[in-house]
């Protein structure tokens, strides 16, 4: 855990106030943190009070942690752990995620990247991680951005209808999670980089949030069950997710009101609204629900 290290917010807070050297600052979270973590200063009547000795202690502490001068230097740019290890004992300090440049990709057949054919072995059921910066060409004609990790491990279980059968030769890219070690941003950057040369598809949950993900992903088409599948879908338990996605529903309603909403998506939303029903990708896999390609334009 690096909770004792100055993050960028704390660094900028103390840089601003210690330069003024007033001896007192209206209390903020950074003040309570420096007291709880480093026992520097004290809070009285809503103000953090510090002495010249406290001021010097913080400056020295920052110097020892980040090797910069709090009063004169900007917060240091993040580096890789290996770059940190050149000059610092704590290789994790202010370090970039190890996997920041990597994306998870898979294929139903083999990977065709950088003019090479790479076989996916039986033990790589999720696919393989590749350094996105090193990919210059993708020989697959279609690239599919996938919302949920379960899909990446079960591509062979997808039931592709006639207008989607070409995706057996597609490159499938996991969009990542909202976590530091698997940021969605890197996958989106990689995916959108090939917009001018490949057909980009998005495969997300069949719910308002999933449709919004598809429409904002950069894809021109989406892979989805049709409205009839939604009408006939029924499993045990209550489907509460539809009621938790107000922001996505409003986004889609605004798009629909603009008059350029694709017909098939309009049908899906109409059925969702009438039945308050959604289908997650895990349901699609478990129930072998057929999938078609729909335009997003």
VOPAGU-2260 file (C-alpha; in pm, 1 decimal, decimal comma):
REM VOPAGU-2260
SITE   aa  ch    i         X         Y         Z
SITE  UNK   A    0       0,0       0,0       0,0
SITE  UNK   A    1     124,9     348,0     -86,2
SITE  UNK   A    2    -108,3     546,7     139,6
SITE  UNK   A    3     187,7     723,9     301,5
SITE  UNK   A    4     301,8     873,0     -31,5
SITE  UNK   A    5     200,8    1218,4    -147,9
SITE  UNK   A    6     -39,6    1192,4    -439,5
SITE  UNK   A    7     -82,2    1471,8    -691,4
SITE  UNK   A    8    -374,9    1636,4    -510,0
SITE  UNK   A    9    -190,5    1642,9    -177,6
SITE  UNK   A   10     129,6    1759,9    -344,0
SITE  UNK   A   11     -39,1    2052,5    -517,7
SITE  UNK   A   12    -230,3    2146,1    -202,2
SITE  UNK   A   13      79,3    2174,4      14,5
SITE  UNK   A   14     286,0    2333,4    -262,9
SITE  UNK   A   15      30,0    2612,8    -289,0
SITE  UNK   A   16     -13,8    2678,6      80,8
SITE  UNK   A   17     342,0    2628,1     201,3
SITE  UNK   A   18     467,6    2874,2     -59,0
SITE  UNK   A   19     243,4    3134,0     105,3
SITE  UNK   A   20     385,7    3028,1     445,5
SITE  UNK   A   21      97,1    3164,9     650,3
SITE  UNK   A   22     121,2    2908,4     927,7
SITE  UNK   A   23    -250,2    2822,5     900,2
SITE  UNK   A   24    -471,5    2675,5     631,0
SITE  UNK   A   25    -845,0    2613,9     626,3
SITE  UNK   A   26    -885,3    2243,7     692,5
SITE  UNK   A   27    -907,7    2009,6     392,4
SITE  UNK   A   28    -875,1    1632,8     347,5
SITE  UNK   A   29    -504,1    1672,8     272,3
SITE  UNK   A   30    -454,9    1837,1     613,1
SITE  UNK   A   31    -619,3    1550,5     797,9
SITE  UNK   A   32    -417,7    1303,4     589,1
SITE  UNK   A   33     -81,0    1461,0     675,0
SITE  UNK   A   34    -173,4    1457,9    1045,9
SITE  UNK   A   35    -301,9    1099,1    1047,1
SITE  UNK   A   36     -21,6     962,3     828,4
SITE  UNK   A   37     280,8    1172,6     920,3
SITE  UNK   A   38     184,3    1347,2    1246,7
SITE  UNK   A   39     262,2    1691,1    1103,7
SITE  UNK   A   40      70,8    1998,2    1221,5
SITE  UNK   A   41    -256,7    2012,3    1412,6
SITE  UNK   A   42    -616,5    2119,0    1353,4
SITE  UNK   A   43    -767,7    2394,8    1568,8
SITE  UNK   A   44   -1106,2    2560,0    1509,7
SITE  UNK   A   45   -1129,8    2440,7    1149,0
SITE  UNK   A   46    -773,5    2535,7    1053,4
SITE  UNK   A   47    -461,5    2326,0    1004,0
SITE  UNK   A   48    -180,3    2496,6    1194,0
SITE  UNK   A   49     183,8    2431,9    1113,8
SITE  UNK   A   50     516,8    2561,6    1234,9
SITE  UNK   A   51     831,0    2637,9    1037,8
SITE  UNK   A   52     960,3    2301,4    1156,9
SITE  UNK   A   53     646,4    2132,6    1017,5
SITE  UNK   A   54     689,7    2316,2     688,6
SITE  UNK   A   55    1049,4    2197,1     657,9
SITE  UNK   A   56     944,0    1842,5     749,8
SITE  UNK   A   57     689,4    1826,5     466,9
SITE  UNK   A   58     937,3    1963,9     213,7
SITE  UNK   A   59    1194,6    1706,7     322,3
SITE  UNK   A   60     938,2    1427,4     320,5
SITE  UNK   A   61     838,0    1508,4     -36,9
SITE  UNK   A   62    1205,2    1520,0    -135,6
SITE  UNK   A   63    1266,4    1174,5       9,5
SITE  UNK   A   64     956,6    1024,9    -154,3
SITE  UNK   A   65     951,3    1187,2    -495,5
SITE  UNK   A   66    1298,9    1339,7    -531,2
SITE  UNK   A   67    1156,9    1683,2    -615,6
SITE  UNK   A   68    1136,4    2021,5    -442,8
SITE  UNK   A   69     780,0    2083,9    -329,8
SITE  UNK   A   70     813,8    2461,5    -358,9
SITE  UNK   A   71     970,4    2475,2    -703,8
SITE  UNK   A   72     899,9    2155,1    -898,9
SITE  UNK   A   73     584,5    2018,7   -1057,7
SITE  UNK   A   74     453,4    1681,5    -944,6
SITE  UNK   A   75     670,5    1422,3   -1122,3
SITE  UNK   A   76     536,7    1240,9   -1426,0
SITE  UNK   A   77     454,5     874,6   -1379,7
SITE  UNK   A   78     715,6     622,9   -1491,0
SITE  UNK   A   79     723,3     248,2   -1530,4
SITE  UNK   A   80     829,5      37,5   -1233,3
SITE  UNK   A   81    1152,6     -47,0   -1412,2
SITE  UNK   A   82    1231,7     322,3   -1465,4
SITE  UNK   A   83    1157,3     387,5   -1096,8
SITE  UNK   A   84    1387,2     104,9    -994,6
SITE  UNK   A   85    1685,1     282,4   -1154,6
SITE  UNK   A   86    1692,2     546,1    -882,4
SITE  UNK   A   87    1449,5     453,9    -607,3
SITE  UNK   A   88    1404,0     168,8    -361,8
SITE  UNK   A   89    1023,0     176,2    -398,1
SITE  UNK   A   90     966,9      71,7    -759,2
SITE  UNK   A   91     588,2     109,9    -719,7
SITE  UNK   A   92     604,6     477,6    -619,7
SITE  UNK   A   93     393,6     690,4    -857,3
SITE  UNK   A   94     432,7     409,5   -1108,5
SITE  UNK   A   95     230,8     345,6   -1419,3
SITE  UNK   A   96      26,3      26,2   -1424,3
SITE  UNK   A   97     240,0    -260,3   -1554,4
SITE  UNK   A   98     -25,5    -344,1   -1813,6
SITE  UNK   A   99    -100,5      13,5   -1921,9
SITE  UNK   A  100       6,3     -47,3   -2284,6
SITE  UNK   A  101    -148,8    -392,9   -2311,1
SITE  UNK   A  102    -485,7    -506,7   -2443,3
SITE  UNK   A  103    -645,2    -849,7   -2431,4
SITE  UNK   A  104    -729,7    -994,6   -2773,1
SITE  UNK   A  105    -868,9   -1324,9   -2894,8
SITE  UNK   A  106    -996,7   -1496,4   -3207,1
SITE  UNK   A  107   -1209,0   -1794,7   -3299,5
SITE  UNK   A  108    -934,6   -1912,4   -3533,9
SITE  UNK   A  109    -594,8   -1747,5   -3508,0
SITE  UNK   A  110    -454,0   -1399,8   -3463,1
SITE  UNK   A  111    -337,4   -1215,2   -3772,7
SITE  UNK   A  112    -129,2    -922,4   -3654,2
SITE  UNK   A  113     175,3    -741,2   -3797,4
SITE  UNK   A  114     164,3    -969,4   -4102,6
SITE  UNK   A  115     205,1   -1275,2   -3880,6
SITE  UNK   A  116     -32,3   -1558,3   -3795,5
SITE  UNK   A  117     -33,2   -1647,8   -3425,8
SITE  UNK   A  118    -198,7   -1965,5   -3303,8
SITE  UNK   A  119    -404,2   -1945,3   -2983,1
SITE  UNK   A  120    -331,3   -2254,0   -2775,2
SITE  UNK   A  121    -578,6   -2437,5   -2554,2
SITE  UNK   A  122    -439,6   -2280,3   -2235,9
SITE  UNK   A  123    -499,9   -1923,7   -2357,2
SITE  UNK   A  124    -877,2   -1942,1   -2325,4
SITE  UNK   A  125    -910,4   -1568,3   -2257,7
SITE  UNK   A  126    -679,2   -1484,1   -2545,4
SITE  UNK   A  127    -343,8   -1311,9   -2509,3
SITE  UNK   A  128    -224,5    -971,7   -2393,8
SITE  UNK   A  129     -40,6    -769,8   -2657,1
SITE  UNK   A  130     140,0    -438,1   -2640,4
SITE  UNK   A  131     -90,6    -206,7   -2834,6
SITE  UNK   A  132     198,1      27,3   -2917,1
SITE  UNK   A  133     373,9    -250,7   -3107,9
SITE  UNK   A  134      79,4    -332,5   -3335,8
SITE  UNK   A  135     121,2    -175,3   -3678,6
SITE  UNK   A  136    -120,7    -382,1   -3888,4
SITE  UNK   A  137    -421,2    -605,6   -3824,0
SITE  UNK   A  138    -497,7    -848,6   -4102,8
SITE  UNK   A  139    -845,1    -927,5   -3966,4
SITE  UNK   A  140   -1105,8    -724,8   -4156,4
SITE  UNK   A  141   -1333,8    -688,2   -3854,0
SITE  UNK   A  142   -1254,7    -586,2   -3496,2
SITE  UNK   A  143   -1506,5    -645,8   -3217,1
SITE  UNK   A  144   -1489,6    -452,6   -2888,0
SITE  UNK   A  145   -1623,8    -675,6   -2607,5
SITE  UNK   A  146   -1777,4    -543,4   -2284,8
SITE  UNK   A  147   -1748,8    -845,5   -2052,0
SITE  UNK   A  148   -1453,9   -1073,3   -1988,2
SITE  UNK   A  149   -1671,3   -1387,9   -1989,7
SITE  UNK   A  150   -1720,3   -1346,9   -2363,8
SITE  UNK   A  151   -1345,1   -1352,4   -2430,5
SITE  UNK   A  152   -1321,7   -1700,8   -2278,8
SITE  UNK   A  153   -1627,1   -1834,8   -2463,7
SITE  UNK   A  154   -1614,7   -1707,1   -2820,8
SITE  UNK   A  155   -1687,8   -2054,4   -2956,3
SITE  UNK   A  156   -2022,7   -2059,4   -2771,9
SITE  UNK   A  157   -2158,1   -1754,0   -2955,3
SITE  UNK   A  158   -2440,7   -1827,3   -3198,0
SITE  UNK   A  159   -2383,6   -1602,0   -3499,0
SITE  UNK   A  160   -2668,6   -1559,6   -3746,2
SITE  UNK   A  161   -2607,1   -1526,0   -4119,2
SITE  UNK   A  162   -2520,7   -1155,8   -4120,3
SITE  UNK   A  163   -2272,0   -1212,8   -3837,3
SITE  UNK   A  164   -2099,8   -1535,4   -3946,6
SITE  UNK   A  165   -1805,3   -1340,3   -4090,6
SITE  UNK   A  166   -1705,4   -1260,3   -3731,7
SITE  UNK   A  167   -1555,7   -1607,4   -3692,7
SITE  UNK   A  168   -1253,6   -1443,9   -3856,7
SITE  UNK   A  169   -1266,3   -1122,6   -3650,2
SITE  UNK   A  170   -1023,9    -991,6   -3390,7
SITE  UNK   A  171   -1200,8    -962,6   -3053,9
SITE  UNK   A  172   -1071,3    -698,7   -2809,6
SITE  UNK   A  173   -1166,1    -680,9   -2441,4
SITE  UNK   A  174   -1248,6    -321,1   -2347,6
SITE  UNK   A  175   -1110,8    -363,2   -1994,8
SITE  UNK   A  176   -1252,7    -285,4   -1653,8
SITE  UNK   A  177   -1279,7      34,5   -1460,0
SITE  UNK   A  178    -968,1     -56,9   -1264,7
SITE  UNK   A  179    -621,4      89,7   -1268,2
SITE  UNK   A  180    -457,6    -229,5   -1392,7
SITE  UNK   A  181    -706,0    -280,2   -1677,4
SITE  UNK   A  182    -813,6      64,0   -1784,3
SITE  UNK   A  183   -1077,7      84,1   -2055,1
SITE  UNK   A  184    -902,9     382,8   -2212,7
SITE  UNK   A  185    -619,1     183,0   -2366,7
SITE  UNK   A  186    -850,5     -65,5   -2538,2
SITE  UNK   A  187   -1068,8     214,2   -2675,9
SITE  UNK   A  188    -762,8     395,1   -2816,2
SITE  UNK   A  189    -643,2      75,1   -2981,0
SITE  UNK   A  190    -990,1      -3,1   -3118,5
SITE  UNK   A  191   -1051,0     344,2   -3263,8
SITE  UNK   A  192    -708,5     363,0   -3423,0
SITE  UNK   A  193    -829,7     126,0   -3695,6
SITE  UNK   A  194   -1157,8     305,0   -3770,0
SITE  UNK   A  195   -1044,7     416,1   -4114,2
SITE  UNK   A  196    -926,7      74,7   -4230,1
SITE  UNK   A  197   -1147,8    -186,4   -4060,2
SITE  UNK   A  198   -1511,6    -248,7   -3978,6
SITE  UNK   A  199   -1547,1    -182,6   -3606,7
SITE  UNK   A  200   -1821,8    -359,7   -3411,0
SITE  UNK   A  201   -1918,7    -341,7   -3045,6
SITE  UNK   A  202   -2060,4    -634,4   -2849,1
SITE  UNK   A  203   -2204,7    -525,1   -2515,8
SITE  UNK   A  204   -2490,4    -620,4   -2284,8
SITE  UNK   A  205   -2836,7    -588,9   -2434,8
SITE  UNK   A  206   -2946,5    -312,0   -2199,4
SITE  UNK   A  207   -2953,9      69,7   -2217,7
SITE  UNK   A  208   -2598,1     100,7   -2087,7
SITE  UNK   A  209   -2474,0    -158,1   -2337,1
SITE  UNK   A  210   -2634,8      21,5   -2630,5
SITE  UNK   A  211   -2485,2     348,5   -2509,4
SITE  UNK   A  212   -2142,4     182,8   -2488,4
SITE  UNK   A  213   -2181,6      66,3   -2848,1
SITE  UNK   A  214   -2293,7     407,3   -2974,3
SITE  UNK   A  215   -2005,1     590,4   -2806,4
SITE  UNK   A  216   -1736,0     328,9   -2874,6
SITE  UNK   A  217   -1644,3     442,8   -3223,8
SITE  UNK   A  218   -1799,7     133,9   -3382,1
SITE  UNK   A  219   -2022,9     159,5   -3688,6
SITE  UNK   A  220   -2216,8    -157,9   -3605,2
SITE  UNK   A  221   -2306,3    -363,4   -3300,1
SITE  UNK   A  222   -2353,6    -733,1   -3230,9
SITE  UNK   A  223   -2676,1    -798,5   -3041,5
SITE  UNK   A  224   -2982,3   -1017,5   -2995,4
SITE  UNK   A  225   -3284,7    -886,6   -3186,7
SITE  UNK   A  226   -3602,5    -753,2   -3030,4
SITE  UNK   A  227   -3778,9   -1090,4   -3064,3
SITE  UNK   A  228   -3514,0   -1254,2   -2846,4
SITE  UNK   A  229   -3577,4    -990,3   -2581,5
SITE  UNK   A  230   -3953,4   -1054,1   -2591,2
SITE  UNK   A  231   -3907,4   -1429,1   -2546,1
SITE  UNK   A  232   -3631,1   -1413,3   -2283,3
SITE  UNK   A  233   -3730,4   -1520,3   -1934,4
SITE  UNK   A  234   -3522,7   -1638,2   -1638,9
SITE  UNK   A  235   -3581,0   -1648,7   -1265,0
SITE  UNK   A  236   -3530,5   -1352,1   -1034,9
SITE  UNK   A  237   -3596,7    -983,8   -1075,5
SITE  UNK   A  238   -3419,9    -778,2   -1342,3
SITE  UNK   A  239   -3334,4    -456,4   -1157,6
SITE  UNK   A  240   -3062,3    -330,0   -1390,4
SITE  UNK   A  241   -3305,6    -161,9   -1627,2
SITE  UNK   A  242   -3420,4      64,1   -1343,3
SITE  UNK   A  243   -3061,7     158,5   -1250,1
SITE  UNK   A  244   -2966,1     293,6   -1591,7
SITE  UNK   A  245   -3151,3     624,0   -1606,0
SITE  UNK   A  246   -2855,5     818,4   -1747,1
SITE  UNK   A  247   -2813,2     571,2   -2033,0
SITE  UNK   A  248   -3188,5     567,4   -2101,4
SITE  UNK   A  249   -3194,7     947,0   -2118,3
SITE  UNK   A  250   -2895,8     947,9   -2353,9
SITE  UNK   A  251   -3068,2     703,4   -2588,8
SITE  UNK   A  252   -3399,4     886,7   -2568,6
SITE  UNK   A  253   -3226,1    1208,9   -2669,6
SITE  UNK   A  254   -3065,1    1031,1   -2964,6
SITE  UNK   A  255   -3397,8     882,9   -3067,6
SITE  UNK   A  256   -3569,0    1221,6   -3048,5
SITE  UNK   A  257   -3312,2    1360,9   -3290,3
SITE  UNK   A  258   -3472,4    1142,0   -3556,2
SITE  UNK   A  259   -3166,2     952,8   -3682,9
SITE  UNK   A  260   -3188,2     646,9   -3458,5
SITE  UNK   A  261   -3142,4     309,9   -3637,5
SITE  UNK   A  262   -3466,9     113,1   -3671,4
SITE  UNK   A  263   -3342,1    -208,6   -3506,7
SITE  UNK   A  264   -3210,0     -20,4   -3203,1
SITE  UNK   A  265   -3540,0     163,0   -3176,4
SITE  UNK   A  266   -3717,6    -174,4   -3170,4
SITE  UNK   A  267   -3483,9    -300,5   -2897,4
SITE  UNK   A  268   -3542,2       6,8   -2681,9
SITE  UNK   A  269   -3918,6     -12,0   -2733,3
SITE  UNK   A  270   -3924,4    -372,9   -2611,8
SITE  UNK   A  271   -3692,4    -296,7   -2317,6
SITE  UNK   A  272   -3913,7      -8,5   -2214,6
SITE  UNK   A  273   -4230,9    -214,0   -2240,8
SITE  UNK   A  274   -4097,5    -522,7   -2060,0
SITE  UNK   A  275   -3835,3    -363,1   -1832,9
SITE  UNK   A  276   -3614,7    -649,9   -1951,6
SITE  UNK   A  277   -3243,7    -671,7   -2029,9
SITE  UNK   A  278   -3011,8    -951,6   -2143,1
SITE  UNK   A  279   -2653,7    -965,6   -2018,8
SITE  UNK   A  280   -2372,9   -1120,7   -2219,8
SITE  UNK   A  281   -2352,8   -1404,9   -1968,7
SITE  UNK   A  282   -2720,8   -1482,2   -2043,7
SITE  UNK   A  283   -2645,4   -1474,0   -2415,6
SITE  UNK   A  284   -2377,0   -1737,1   -2363,3
SITE  UNK   A  285   -2574,2   -1951,2   -2118,9
SITE  UNK   A  286   -2891,6   -1959,5   -2329,6
SITE  UNK   A  287   -2725,2   -1966,8   -2672,1
SITE  UNK   A  288   -2918,1   -1658,1   -2782,4
SITE  UNK   A  289   -2856,7   -1588,0   -3153,9
SITE  UNK   A  290   -2674,8   -1267,8   -3246,1
SITE  UNK   A  291   -2704,5   -1034,9   -3544,4
SITE  UNK   A  292   -2514,5    -730,4   -3665,4
SITE  UNK   A  293   -2704,1    -398,8   -3651,3
SITE  UNK   A  294   -2594,3     -63,1   -3785,2
SITE  UNK   A  295   -2527,7     224,8   -3544,9
SITE  UNK   A  296   -2515,5     497,6   -3807,9
